[in-house]
């Protein structure tokens, strides 16, 4: 088992990818903060090109202050959101010779030789599929039909045998 920024290419081609909700949340955050940036840019450009400052006697200082507040909210909001979302894995990937828990730059890779089996654990009241690693650790990867398909792909390619399909599989004797 390794947690490295190295590529997972030694594990072969991708067989099955189970994307997690955080991948969609990252896209949503990009759209929201990109939209806010675009709106503030359009507003600032329109204000700077208008004659409102000369007719109304408005202060450019007030405008600059409002612009700084908006920019700070966008930058800090995006940074905090991205930091929180980067703490969670993006996908569980079954490859030809192992599995990858995709965290981006620090993905966890486990070869099939290091996998003892698959089980379902009750995590927070929900039966969740977990990969049982020979070092005693577990990799939780889901609860729905797509997770069941990932478990099936893992069992097929890792040479595991179902003991209670689709709830438990282990390495054959």
For each residue, the residues with C-beta under 8 A, 3 or more apart:
1: 108 109 110 111 114 133 135 137
2: 6 108 109
3: 106 107 108 109
4: 106 107 109
5: 105 106 107
6: 2
7: 10
8: 11 93 95 98 100 107 109
9: 12
10: 7 97
11: 8 95 96 97 98 99 100 109 111
12: 9 95 96 97 98
13: 95 96
14: 17 93 94 95
15: 94 95 96 153 157
16: 93 94 149 150 153 154
17: 14 91 92 93 94
18: 91 92 93 94 141 142 146 147 149 150
19: 23 24 90 91
20: 23 88 89 90 91 92 142
21: 24 25
22: 25 26 85 88 89 90
23: 19 20 26 27 90 91
24: 19 21 27 28
25: 21 22 28 29 85
26: 22 23 29 30 82 85 90
27: 23 24 30 31
28: 24 25 31 32
29: 25 26 32 33 78 81 82 85
30: 26 27 33 34
31: 27 28 34 35
32: 28 29 35 36
33: 29 30 36 37 74 77 78 81
34: 30 31 37 38
35: 31 32 38 39
36: 32 33 39 40 70 74
37: 33 34 40 41 74
38: 34 35 41 42
39: 35 36 42 43
40: 36 37 43 44 67 70 71 74
41: 37 38 44 45
42: 38 39 45 46
43: 39 40 46 47
44: 40 41 47 48 67
45: 41 42 48 49
46: 42 43 49 50
47: 43 44 50 52 63
48: 44 45
49: 45 46
50: 46 47 53
51: 54 55
52: 47 55 56 58
53: 50 56 57 58 59 60 63
54: 51
55: 51 52
56: 52 53
57: 53
58: 52 53 62 63
59: 53 62 63
60: 53 63 64
61: 64 65
62: 58 59 65 66
63: 47 53 58 59 60 66 67
64: 60 61 67 68
65: 61 62 68 69
66: 62 63 69 70
67: 40 44 63 64 70 71
68: 64 65 71 72
69: 65 66 72 73
70: 36 40 66 67 73 74
71: 40 67 68 74 75
72: 68 69 75 76
73: 69 70 76 77
74: 33 36 37 40 70 71 77 78
75: 71 72 78 79
76: 72 73 79 80
77: 33 73 74 80 81
78: 29 33 74 75 81 82
79: 75 76 82 83
80: 76 77 83 84
81: 29 33 77 78 84 85
82: 26 29 78 79 85 86
83: 79 80 86 87
84: 80 81 87
85: 22 25 26 29 81 82 88
86: 82 83 103 104
87: 83 84
88: 20 22 85 103
89: 20 22 92 101 102 103
90: 19 20 22 23 26 102 103 104
91: 17 18 19 20 23 102
92: 17 18 20 89 99 100 101 102 139 141 142 150
93: 8 14 16 17 18 99 100 101 102
94: 14 15 16 17 18 99 150 153 154 157
95: 8 11 12 13 14 15 98 99 100
96: 11 12 13 15 157
97: 10 11 12 111 112 157
98: 8 11 12 95 109 110 111 112 114 115
99: 11 92 93 94 95 109 110 112 115 131 139 154
100: 8 11 92 93 95 107 108 109 110
101: 89 92 93 107 108 109 110 139 141
102: 89 90 91 92 93 107
103: 86 88 89 90 106 107 108
104: 86 90 107
105: 5
106: 3 4 5 103
107: 3 4 5 8 100 101 102 103 104
108: 1 2 3 100 101 103 139
109: 1 2 3 4 8 11 98 99 100 101
110: 1 98 99 100 101 114 115 131 133 139
111: 1 11 97 98 114 115
112: 97 98 99 115 157 158 159
113:
114: 1 98 110 111 133 134 135
115: 98 99 110 111 112 131 132 133 134 154 158 160 171
116: 132 133 134 170 171
117: 131 132 160 168 169 170 171
118: 129 130 131 132 151 154 155 160 168 169 170
119: 129 130 132 167 168
120: 127 128 129 130 167 168
121: 127 128 130 138 140
122: 125 126 127 128
123: 126 128 140
124:
125: 122
126: 122 123 143
127: 120 121 122 143 167
128: 120 121 122 123 140 141 142 143 147
129: 118 119 120 140 141 142 143 147 148 150 151
130: 118 119 120 121 138 139 140 141
131: 99 110 115 117 118 138 139 141 154
132: 115 116 117 118 119 138 170
133: 1 110 114 115 116 136 137 138 139
134: 114 115 116
135: 1 114
136: 133
137: 1 133
138: 121 130 131 132 133
139: 92 99 101 108 110 130 131 133
140: 121 123 128 129 130
141: 18 92 101 128 129 130 131 147 150 151
142: 18 20 92 128 129 146 147 150
143: 126 127 128 129 147
144: 147 148
145: 148 149
146: 18 142 149 150
147: 18 128 129 141 142 143 144 150 151
148: 129 144 145 151 152 166
149: 16 18 145 146 152 153
150: 16 18 92 94 129 141 142 146 147 153 154
151: 118 129 141 147 148 154 155 166 169
152: 148 149 155 156 166
153: 15 16 94 149 150 156 157
154: 16 94 99 115 118 131 150 151 157 158 160
155: 118 151 152 158 160 161 162 169
156: 152 153
157: 15 94 96 97 112 153 154
158: 112 115 154 155 171
159: 112 171 172
160: 115 117 118 154 155 169 170 171 172
161: 155 169 170 171 172
162: 155 165 166 168 169
163: 168 169 170
164: 167 168
165: 162 169
166: 148 151 152 162
167: 119 120 127 164
168: 117 118 119 120 162 163 164
169: 117 118 151 155 160 161 162 163 165
170: 116 117 118 132 160 161 163
171: 115 116 117 158 159 160 161
172: 159 160 161
173:
